[in-house]
Amino acid sequence: MPEESKLTLRLLLVVGVTALLLGGLFAWSKPLFPLLVGFFLAYASHPLASFLARHRLPRVLGFFALLLLLLGIAGLVLFVFLPAVVHELAAASQKLPSWQEVLHERLEPLLADVQKRYPEAFAAVSDKLKAYFEEKLPQLAPRLAGWLGQVLLSSLSVVSFLLGLVVAVVIGAYLTADFPKFLASLRRLVPRPVLPLVEAVVLEVHGVLGAFARGQLLVALALGAMYTLGLWLVGAPLALVVGPLAGLLSLVPYLGLVLGAGTAAILALLEHQDLLHPLLALGVFVVAQNVEGWFLTPKLVGKGVGLHPVWVLVALLLGGELFGITGVVVAVPVAAALRVVISRAVAAYRASSLYRGQPIPATLYTRPDCPLCRELAPALARAAELYGLAVEEVNVERDPALEAQFGGRLPVLVVRGEEVVAGKVSEEALFAALRRVLGGENA
């Protein structure tokens, strides 16, 4: 393997392990959580702070502008959105008795029919449910008392959380003011031979994180607005609750769609007792998902930035399992950064001699006016990439001996001195012949 490829693979391995260790350190260490929040605020305000610094204004103004924006959003949620949600929930609570009657009317005939068709299974399930509730109900009161005690004691946790936020704001302000110095200090620690590669990786990670965070948040906000407006227009109950929550949960692939559509359809069925309104509620989610898939995500996130849904789900599961709620918060950004590191590591590995091996010499006998040669070219290019062939094209018109030997059967491919294919050949036949000649050594 060339020394450059070895250096690249080692460097990218060190970067990936360092990112995982730092993520684990922040997630496991609760005292460092304010530092994580402060660094995030400084990182998010860095573009605005840099813009202000270019106009000879203090960098910290960019941080306070971001902080005021976040406080404004929090104020809107607390004083505008939450009162509307409380009003909707209060109205829905008045409808609960009628919804219970609807459920009873709909479920009682169904349960009676199931009991008639499968009496033994129905009796077994009923007995198990009865035993479960008889066992769990006596424990309900002590559990409620314990929960209330935890709520009363949680005031200390609230105070600690607020103090942590204050510390995070102070840390964020200092980091924003000294962010260029912080970056310069890190740059001085990087070995000079690999500094260009490190800077390229960091800039790519920065671009991916910024575009992904902005895009995903904008997509979630747009979906929440479409869900809320659509559910309100079709008369679905709790539109101000279901819509925003479904939009927020859409940050996790398919979770907002499944929970939001299911909840909205059930509530619409209970409210209107027909099939039209549940179908309309489901239609809202279908339309919003099509708008998101065809327009919002390509425009706001981009195909090159977006993470595969499976990658996001695995990151969230691992983050939540290993680091709890903090791991869930940092899972997607860390996954986006690791995606860049892993993609570069894979590219370096595929460019190395360990992957490519020694090139296999191959000769393609052809002539300029050969239509079959042009047809063979795409398949031969794929075969050369797959099996590591070094193909040399030879024009038989330049040598009478070659013209006499191959002229009537062009194109002719010779690998390791053995004729592989001649004349018209399909891609499947070409690959089969190469596997036979190469003996499966590079397949």
Contacts in CASP RR format, 6 or more apart in sequence:
PFRMAT RR
TARGET T0000
AUTHOR 0000-0000-0000
METHOD contacts of the structure
MODEL  1
MPEESKLTLRLLLVVGVTALLLGGLFAWSKPLFPLLVGFFLAYASHPLAS
FLARHRLPRVLGFFALLLLLLGIAGLVLFVFLPAVVHELAAASQKLPSWQ
EVLHERLEPLLADVQKRYPEAFAAVSDKLKAYFEEKLPQLAPRLAGWLGQ
VLLSSLSVVSFLLGLVVAVVIGAYLTADFPKFLASLRRLVPRPVLPLVEA
VVLEVHGVLGAFARGQLLVALALGAMYTLGLWLVGAPLALVVGPLAGLLS
LVPYLGLVLGAGTAAILALLEHQDLLHPLLALGVFVVAQNVEGWFLTPKL
VGKGVGLHPVWVLVALLLGGELFGITGVVVAVPVAAALRVVISRAVAAYR
ASSLYRGQPIPATLYTRPDCPLCRELAPALARAAELYGLAVEEVNVERDP
ALEAQFGGRLPVLVVRGEEVVAGKVSEEALFAALRRVLGGENA
1 352 0 8 1.000
1 353 0 8 1.000
1 354 0 8 1.000
2 352 0 8 1.000
2 353 0 8 1.000
5 348 0 8 1.000
5 349 0 8 1.000
5 351 0 8 1.000
5 352 0 8 1.000
5 353 0 8 1.000
5 354 0 8 1.000
6 352 0 8 1.000
7 193 0 8 1.000
7 194 0 8 1.000
8 197 0 8 1.000
8 344 0 8 1.000
8 345 0 8 1.000
8 348 0 8 1.000
9 345 0 8 1.000
9 348 0 8 1.000
9 349 0 8 1.000
9 352 0 8 1.000
11 194 0 8 1.000
11 197 0 8 1.000
11 198 0 8 1.000
12 201 0 8 1.000
12 341 0 8 1.000
12 344 0 8 1.000
12 345 0 8 1.000
12 348 0 8 1.000
13 345 0 8 1.000
15 198 0 8 1.000
15 201 0 8 1.000
15 341 0 8 1.000
16 338 0 8 1.000
16 341 0 8 1.000
19 334 0 8 1.000
19 337 0 8 1.000
19 338 0 8 1.000
19 341 0 8 1.000
20 334 0 8 1.000
20 338 0 8 1.000
23 323 0 8 1.000
23 330 0 8 1.000
23 334 0 8 1.000
24 322 0 8 1.000
24 323 0 8 1.000
25 32 0 8 1.000
26 32 0 8 1.000
26 33 0 8 1.000
26 35 0 8 1.000
26 36 0 8 1.000
26 326 0 8 1.000
26 330 0 8 1.000
27 319 0 8 1.000
27 322 0 8 1.000
27 323 0 8 1.000
27 324 0 8 1.000
27 326 0 8 1.000
27 327 0 8 1.000
27 330 0 8 1.000
28 323 0 8 1.000
33 164 0 8 1.000
33 168 0 8 1.000
33 326 0 8 1.000
34 164 0 8 1.000
34 165 0 8 1.000
34 167 0 8 1.000
34 168 0 8 1.000
34 171 0 8 1.000
35 168 0 8 1.000
35 171 0 8 1.000
36 326 0 8 1.000
36 330 0 8 1.000
37 164 0 8 1.000
37 165 0 8 1.000
37 168 0 8 1.000
37 171 0 8 1.000
38 168 0 8 1.000
38 169 0 8 1.000
38 171 0 8 1.000
38 172 0 8 1.000
38 175 0 8 1.000
39 171 0 8 1.000
39 172 0 8 1.000
39 175 0 8 1.000
41 63 0 8 1.000
41 66 0 8 1.000
41 67 0 8 1.000
41 168 0 8 1.000
41 169 0 8 1.000
41 172 0 8 1.000
41 175 0 8 1.000
41 176 0 8 1.000
42 63 0 8 1.000
42 171 0 8 1.000
42 172 0 8 1.000
42 175 0 8 1.000
42 176 0 8 1.000
42 179 0 8 1.000
44 66 0 8 1.000
45 62 0 8 1.000
45 63 0 8 1.000
45 65 0 8 1.000
45 66 0 8 1.000
45 176 0 8 1.000
46 176 0 8 1.000
46 179 0 8 1.000
48 62 0 8 1.000
48 65 0 8 1.000
48 66 0 8 1.000
49 59 0 8 1.000
49 60 0 8 1.000
49 61 0 8 1.000
49 62 0 8 1.000
49 63 0 8 1.000
49 176 0 8 1.000
49 179 0 8 1.000
50 59 0 8 1.000
52 58 0 8 1.000
52 59 0 8 1.000
52 61 0 8 1.000
52 62 0 8 1.000
53 59 0 8 1.000
58 177 0 8 1.000
59 176 0 8 1.000
59 177 0 8 1.000
59 179 0 8 1.000
60 173 0 8 1.000
60 176 0 8 1.000
60 177 0 8 1.000
62 176 0 8 1.000
63 172 0 8 1.000
63 173 0 8 1.000
63 176 0 8 1.000
63 177 0 8 1.000
64 173 0 8 1.000
67 169 0 8 1.000
81 240 0 8 1.000
81 244 0 8 1.000
84 240 0 8 1.000
85 240 0 8 1.000
85 241 0 8 1.000
88 237 0 8 1.000
88 238 0 8 1.000
88 239 0 8 1.000
88 240 0 8 1.000
88 241 0 8 1.000
89 238 0 8 1.000
89 241 0 8 1.000
92 237 0 8 1.000
92 238 0 8 1.000
95 237 0 8 1.000
95 271 0 8 1.000
99 270 0 8 1.000
99 271 0 8 1.000
102 270 0 8 1.000
102 273 0 8 1.000
103 270 0 8 1.000
111 122 0 8 1.000
114 122 0 8 1.000
115 122 0 8 1.000
175 182 0 8 1.000
187 195 0 8 1.000
187 199 0 8 1.000
190 198 0 8 1.000
201 340 0 8 1.000
201 341 0 8 1.000
201 344 0 8 1.000
204 340 0 8 1.000
204 344 0 8 1.000
205 336 0 8 1.000
205 337 0 8 1.000
205 340 0 8 1.000
205 341 0 8 1.000
207 305 0 8 1.000
208 305 0 8 1.000
208 336 0 8 1.000
208 337 0 8 1.000
208 339 0 8 1.000
208 340 0 8 1.000
209 333 0 8 1.000
209 336 0 8 1.000
209 337 0 8 1.000
211 301 0 8 1.000
211 302 0 8 1.000
211 305 0 8 1.000
212 301 0 8 1.000
212 305 0 8 1.000
212 306 0 8 1.000
212 307 0 8 1.000
212 332 0 8 1.000
212 333 0 8 1.000
212 336 0 8 1.000
213 333 0 8 1.000
214 300 0 8 1.000
215 300 0 8 1.000
215 301 0 8 1.000
215 305 0 8 1.000
216 251 0 8 1.000
216 301 0 8 1.000
216 332 0 8 1.000
218 296 0 8 1.000
218 300 0 8 1.000
219 250 0 8 1.000
219 292 0 8 1.000
219 296 0 8 1.000
219 297 0 8 1.000
219 300 0 8 1.000
219 301 0 8 1.000
220 247 0 8 1.000
220 248 0 8 1.000
220 250 0 8 1.000
220 251 0 8 1.000
221 247 0 8 1.000
222 291 0 8 1.000
222 292 0 8 1.000
222 296 0 8 1.000
222 300 0 8 1.000
223 246 0 8 1.000
223 247 0 8 1.000
223 250 0 8 1.000
223 288 0 8 1.000
223 292 0 8 1.000
223 296 0 8 1.000
224 243 0 8 1.000
224 244 0 8 1.000
224 246 0 8 1.000
224 247 0 8 1.000
224 248 0 8 1.000
224 250 0 8 1.000
224 288 0 8 1.000
226 284 0 8 1.000
226 287 0 8 1.000
226 288 0 8 1.000
226 291 0 8 1.000
227 242 0 8 1.000
227 243 0 8 1.000
227 244 0 8 1.000
227 246 0 8 1.000
227 247 0 8 1.000
227 260 0 8 1.000
227 264 0 8 1.000
227 284 0 8 1.000
227 285 0 8 1.000
227 288 0 8 1.000
228 239 0 8 1.000
228 240 0 8 1.000
228 242 0 8 1.000
228 243 0 8 1.000
228 244 0 8 1.000
230 236 0 8 1.000
230 239 0 8 1.000
230 284 0 8 1.000
230 288 0 8 1.000
231 239 0 8 1.000
231 242 0 8 1.000
231 243 0 8 1.000
231 264 0 8 1.000
231 281 0 8 1.000
231 284 0 8 1.000
232 239 0 8 1.000
232 240 0 8 1.000
233 284 0 8 1.000
234 268 0 8 1.000
234 277 0 8 1.000
234 280 0 8 1.000
234 281 0 8 1.000
234 284 0 8 1.000
235 268 0 8 1.000
235 271 0 8 1.000
235 272 0 8 1.000
235 277 0 8 1.000
235 280 0 8 1.000
236 242 0 8 1.000
236 264 0 8 1.000
236 267 0 8 1.000
236 268 0 8 1.000
236 271 0 8 1.000
236 277 0 8 1.000
236 280 0 8 1.000
236 281 0 8 1.000
236 284 0 8 1.000
237 267 0 8 1.000
237 268 0 8 1.000
237 270 0 8 1.000
237 271 0 8 1.000
238 267 0 8 1.000
242 260 0 8 1.000
242 263 0 8 1.000
242 264 0 8 1.000
242 267 0 8 1.000
243 260 0 8 1.000
243 264 0 8 1.000
245 256 0 8 1.000
245 259 0 8 1.000
245 260 0 8 1.000
246 256 0 8 1.000
246 257 0 8 1.000
246 259 0 8 1.000
246 260 0 8 1.000
246 261 0 8 1.000
246 263 0 8 1.000
246 264 0 8 1.000
246 285 0 8 1.000
247 256 0 8 1.000
248 256 0 8 1.000
249 255 0 8 1.000
249 256 0 8 1.000
249 259 0 8 1.000
249 260 0 8 1.000
250 256 0 8 1.000
250 257 0 8 1.000
250 292 0 8 1.000
251 332 0 8 1.000
252 312 0 8 1.000
252 313 0 8 1.000
252 316 0 8 1.000
253 309 0 8 1.000
253 312 0 8 1.000
253 313 0 8 1.000
254 309 0 8 1.000
257 285 0 8 1.000
257 289 0 8 1.000
260 285 0 8 1.000
261 281 0 8 1.000
261 282 0 8 1.000
261 285 0 8 1.000
262 282 0 8 1.000
264 281 0 8 1.000
264 282 0 8 1.000
264 284 0 8 1.000
264 285 0 8 1.000
265 278 0 8 1.000
265 281 0 8 1.000
265 282 0 8 1.000
266 278 0 8 1.000
267 281 0 8 1.000
268 277 0 8 1.000
268 278 0 8 1.000
268 280 0 8 1.000
268 281 0 8 1.000
269 275 0 8 1.000
269 277 0 8 1.000
269 278 0 8 1.000
271 277 0 8 1.000
272 278 0 8 1.000
297 306 0 8 1.000
305 336 0 8 1.000
306 336 0 8 1.000
307 315 0 8 1.000
307 332 0 8 1.000
307 335 0 8 1.000
307 336 0 8 1.000
307 339 0 8 1.000
311 335 0 8 1.000
311 339 0 8 1.000
312 332 0 8 1.000
312 335 0 8 1.000
314 335 0 8 1.000
315 331 0 8 1.000
315 332 0 8 1.000
315 334 0 8 1.000
315 335 0 8 1.000
316 328 0 8 1.000
316 331 0 8 1.000
316 332 0 8 1.000
318 331 0 8 1.000
319 327 0 8 1.000
319 328 0 8 1.000
319 330 0 8 1.000
319 331 0 8 1.000
320 327 0 8 1.000
320 328 0 8 1.000
320 331 0 8 1.000
323 330 0 8 1.000
349 355 0 8 1.000
350 356 0 8 1.000
356 388 0 8 1.000
357 388 0 8 1.000
359 388 0 8 1.000
359 389 0 8 1.000
359 390 0 8 1.000
360 387 0 8 1.000
360 388 0 8 1.000
360 389 0 8 1.000
360 390 0 8 1.000
360 415 0 8 1.000
360 416 0 8 1.000
360 438 0 8 1.000
360 442 0 8 1.000
361 389 0 8 1.000
361 390 0 8 1.000
361 392 0 8 1.000
361 415 0 8 1.000
361 416 0 8 1.000
362 384 0 8 1.000
362 389 0 8 1.000
362 390 0 8 1.000
362 391 0 8 1.000
362 392 0 8 1.000
362 413 0 8 1.000
362 414 0 8 1.000
362 415 0 8 1.000
362 416 0 8 1.000
362 420 0 8 1.000
363 391 0 8 1.000
363 392 0 8 1.000
363 393 0 8 1.000
363 394 0 8 1.000
363 413 0 8 1.000
363 414 0 8 1.000
363 415 0 8 1.000
364 373 0 8 1.000
364 376 0 8 1.000
364 380 0 8 1.000
364 391 0 8 1.000
364 392 0 8 1.000
364 393 0 8 1.000
364 394 0 8 1.000
364 411 0 8 1.000
364 412 0 8 1.000
364 413 0 8 1.000
364 414 0 8 1.000
365 394 0 8 1.000
365 396 0 8 1.000
365 402 0 8 1.000
365 406 0 8 1.000
365 407 0 8 1.000
365 410 0 8 1.000
365 411 0 8 1.000
365 412 0 8 1.000
365 413 0 8 1.000
365 414 0 8 1.000
366 373 0 8 1.000
366 393 0 8 1.000
366 394 0 8 1.000
366 395 0 8 1.000
366 396 0 8 1.000
366 410 0 8 1.000
366 411 0 8 1.000
367 373 0 8 1.000
367 395 0 8 1.000
367 396 0 8 1.000
367 397 0 8 1.000
367 407 0 8 1.000
367 410 0 8 1.000
368 395 0 8 1.000
368 397 0 8 1.000
370 410 0 8 1.000
370 411 0 8 1.000
372 410 0 8 1.000
372 411 0 8 1.000
372 423 0 8 1.000
372 424 0 8 1.000
373 410 0 8 1.000
373 411 0 8 1.000
375 424 0 8 1.000
376 411 0 8 1.000
376 413 0 8 1.000
376 421 0 8 1.000
376 425 0 8 1.000
376 430 0 8 1.000
379 427 0 8 1.000
379 430 0 8 1.000
379 431 0 8 1.000
380 391 0 8 1.000
380 413 0 8 1.000
380 430 0 8 1.000
382 427 0 8 1.000
383 389 0 8 1.000
383 430 0 8 1.000
383 431 0 8 1.000
383 434 0 8 1.000
384 390 0 8 1.000
384 391 0 8 1.000
387 434 0 8 1.000
387 438 0 8 1.000
387 442 0 8 1.000
387 443 0 8 1.000
388 442 0 8 1.000
389 415 0 8 1.000
389 434 0 8 1.000
394 402 0 8 1.000
396 402 0 8 1.000
396 403 0 8 1.000
396 405 0 8 1.000
396 406 0 8 1.000
396 407 0 8 1.000
396 410 0 8 1.000
397 403 0 8 1.000
406 412 0 8 1.000
406 422 0 8 1.000
409 422 0 8 1.000
409 423 0 8 1.000
410 422 0 8 1.000
410 423 0 8 1.000
411 421 0 8 1.000
411 422 0 8 1.000
411 423 0 8 1.000
412 419 0 8 1.000
412 421 0 8 1.000
412 422 0 8 1.000
412 423 0 8 1.000
413 419 0 8 1.000
413 420 0 8 1.000
413 421 0 8 1.000
413 422 0 8 1.000
413 430 0 8 1.000
414 420 0 8 1.000
415 434 0 8 1.000
415 437 0 8 1.000
415 438 0 8 1.000
416 437 0 8 1.000
416 438 0 8 1.000
418 437 0 8 1.000
420 430 0 8 1.000
420 433 0 8 1.000
420 434 0 8 1.000
420 437 0 8 1.000
421 429 0 8 1.000
421 430 0 8 1.000
421 433 0 8 1.000
425 433 0 8 1.000
435 443 0 8 1.000
END
